Amino acid sequence: MALPKSNLLVWPRAAVEAFVKLADERGQPSIGDAIVMMSWLGVRRQDWLAWPADAFDRDLLAFRQEKTDRALVLPWSIVPPLAERIAATKARKLSDAVAATTFFHDRLGRPWPNHQAFRKQFNLLRAELAKACPSFQTRYYVGMDPADPLSIPTAALTMRTMRHTCVTLNHDAGISRELISGITGHEPESVDEVLAHYTARTADQAARALNLRLAHEAKRTG
């Protein structure tokens, strides 16, 4: 099944940082935790929503994806920004005596009853962020605003697109589709679909090509 290309967006790093900061300020740090985790691991919400409270007590996350039944083992603790976030979360839970049976929970320390409850709170935070910052600049063609095609409306950011963000950030780092698949659990063909949409529109890919051409031309004229 082809991906809905009109909804395939990549969160700019500034948007990730702004959303996490707002979640922390509004007493919803667990939502910030989820965003940081997804930006690095790209795990589907239906998989992490019910992870037990001790999910990050080991250096390896091992689980089966609900959608595909594909097994994943993720060495989350080797990623300093994620490890620091998780350590801070554990300290906060201990200090606040959070008794949730799940690692990710609502502002009252209760497990999210379902994905709709999480989405509702996520949407409220997004609406607040949109008032302060209606859009974020990016280096790839979005085209949602004819006057500024390099602008992503804050209201268009979703947790689903965070999964696509994880794919593309890994690709930009030079990681192969097979290794990306080992992180996010996508089939390689699905990784290709995400990248085919993204790489045709980004200045970074064009810059990489032009730099290779420039290097080649320099060798010829040197």
N, C-alpha and C positions, 0 to 999 in steps of 0.2 A: 504494500500500500504506500503510495507516495505521500511525502510529508506536505502539510499545508504551508506552502511557501510564503504566503502572505503573513503568516504568524511567526515565521522563523526569524527571531531577533537575537542579537548577542548583547548581553548587558555590558556596557562600558564599566571599567574598573571603578570610575567615580560613582556610578550608580550603585554598585555593590557596596562600596564604603559608606555612601550616604544612607542607604536603606538599613544597613547594620547599625550605624550610629543612631538612627532614629528609633529603631526597635529597642536598643538598649535604653535610650532616654525615656521611652514610653513604658518601661517596665515589661517589655516583651523580649528579653534577651534570648529566649529559646528560639524565637523566629530568626534572630540574628545568627544564632548557632547553625540553624538549618541552611541559611543562605551561604554562610562561609563553607560549610560542609559540601553543599551542592556545587559551589564554584570550583571545588577541587576534585570531587568524586562523581558528581553528576547522578547521584542515586535518585530513582523515582520516589515521589512522595509516598506512594502506597507501600513502598518497602521500608522507609525509615520512620514513618509516623508511629509505628508501634514497637520500635526497637526498645528492648528492656533498659532499665536504668543503668545497668552495668555493661551496656553495649561497648563502651570505650575503655573498659577496664583491661582489655587485652590489646596488644599491639596490632592484631589482625582482626578486621571485620570479615566475618564469613556468613553469607546468607544466600538464599535463592530468590531470584526476582519473581515477584508474584505474577507479572505479566507473561514472562517467557519461561519460567522455571529454570533459568540459567543460573548456575552457581558462580558466585564471585567471592574472591578473597582480596581485601584491600588493606595494604599496609599504611593506614592513615597516619600513624605516629611519626613517619619519616618526613612529613610536611610541616615545617616549623609554624607557619601561621595557623594551621588547623590544630596542631598539638597545643599551641599556646591558648587558643580559644577554648579547647576542651578542658585544659587544666584549670583555666579561670572559671569555667562553668561548674566543674566539680567542687571547687572551693566555695563558689557562691551557693550551691545547693546545700553544702554542709553548713555554711553559716546561716542560711535562711531556713534550715530544717525542711527542705523540700522532700516530700514523701511520695512523689509520683512514681508509679511502677514503670514508667517509660522515660527514656532519656529526654525526649522532646515533649514539652508540656505547655499548657496555657499559663497565663499570668498568675493564676492562683495555685500553680503547682499541681494541677490535675492533668491526667492524660487527655490528649485531644480525643473527643468521642468519635470523630470521623474527619474525613478530608474537607468536608464542607465547613466545619467549624474552624479549621485552620485557615481555609481560604478566606472566610469572612474577616478574620482578624488581619490577615495579610492584606486584603483589599482596603481595609480601613487605614492601615499604615501607608499603603501606596497612595491613597487619596490625599492624605496629609502631606506626604512628600511632594506630590504633584502641585500642591498649592505653593509650596516654597520653591520648588524647582520643576517647572512644567516639562522640561526635556533635558536630555543629556547629549553632548556631542560625541560623535563616533568617527571612525576612519573608514567606514564602509557605507555604501549607498543603501539608504533605508527607503527614501521616497515617500514617506507618509505625510511629509509637509513639503508641498511644492516649492515653497520659498526657501526651505533649508533641507535638502535631501540627505544631509549628514547629521540629522537630528533624530533621536529616538524619544518619542513622547513617554514620559514617566508612566502614564496610564496604560501603556502597552506592555510594560514589564510584567512577566509572570514567572512562577516557579517552573513551569514547563520550559520556558525559554532559557532558564538557568541551566537546564540540562544541555541544551544546544550550546550555551556559552562554554561549558566545560569541554565539549568536543572541540570547538574552534580555538580556544586558548591552548589546548594541547597541540593542535595542528600547527598553530603559529610558532610553537616552541620546537617544531621539527619532528614531532612524534608521529610514527606511522599509524595508519588506520587500524592495524592489527593490535598495536599496543593501546591505542585509544579505546578500542573495543574491550580490552582487558580491564580498563578502568570503569567505563560507563555501562558495559554490558550490551551495548548496541551490536547488532550484526554488522559486519564490515560494510555490507551494502547500504545499511542505514547511515553509517558514518559518511559514506560517499555522498549520499543524498544531502546531508547537512552541509558538507564541504562544497558540493557543487553549487549550492545556492549562495554560500558565504564567499568563497574565494573569487567568484566572478565579480564581486562588488567591492572588494576591499583595496584600499590604497597600499596596505602593507604587502600584499601579494604582487601588486604592480611594481612597487619599489624594489622588491627582491629581484624581480625579472630584469628591471632596468639596471640594477647594480651589477648583475651578472653580465649583461650586455656591455656595460661600461668597462668592466674588468677585461672582457674579451677584446674590446676595441683597443684598450691600452696595451695589451700584449702585441697586437698587430702593428701598432704604430711605434712601439718602443724600440 
